[in-house]
Amino acid sequence: MDEPKDAGTGAGAAGAGACVTEADGSAEAAGTDASEEAFAQLQRLYDQLPAMEERGVLLARAKAAAAAVRLEDELATARILLDEAEKREAEARAALEQAERGGDAELADECRRALLHAGSLRGFRVGPARKAEAALARALEEGRFADAAEARAAVLDPAELASVESEVEAYRCAYAEALARCEALEASCPED
């Protein structure tokens, strides 16, 4: 969010928004209403700032929670794939042991190749599982969630997320526009 500018300071403070000319000391009537309204609008927006900051925090937390939940799903998938690969490797190892006990050299060679394949597959699954676990831990830490359950509880449904996001963005735009208008009005006032 933009740093708030105190709407009650400067040459164009609310209630004193009209420029006064040195020549005649009178307020420019046409600019007075527009100027007062611009600074009043900025003051209204400034007064809403604490509530909108809370909405911004809610939005950031909800986005962090959604990211953590996606990573938790990725970790669950990676663990399932790793578990299946470990099971396949254990089955291949058991088949090799049985073939070696049975004395069939050709079957033992075939089982050895199957074990190497299963071991390779398991090796390919370990890295992604560890990476997913580390990514989830980082996301939970960055989002300041105690665990994945807390992150799941902080997720907003898509409609509510869109509503909060729209509300925060509309406020940011309105505040930036009002601030720019007031700064332009201040800049257009002659210096004393």
VENCORMO-V540417 format. One line per field, one symbol per residue. phi: phi as a letter, one per 20 degrees, with the letter a starting at -180 (. if undefined). A space follows every 50 residues. Layout:
phi=???
This chain:
phi=.fffdffednfdggncfeedeffdmdffgfeffffffffffffffffegg fffffffgffffffffffffffffffffffffffffffffffffffffff ffmeffffffffffffffffffgfefgfffffffffgfffffeldfafff fgfefefgffgffffffffffgfffffffffffffffeffff
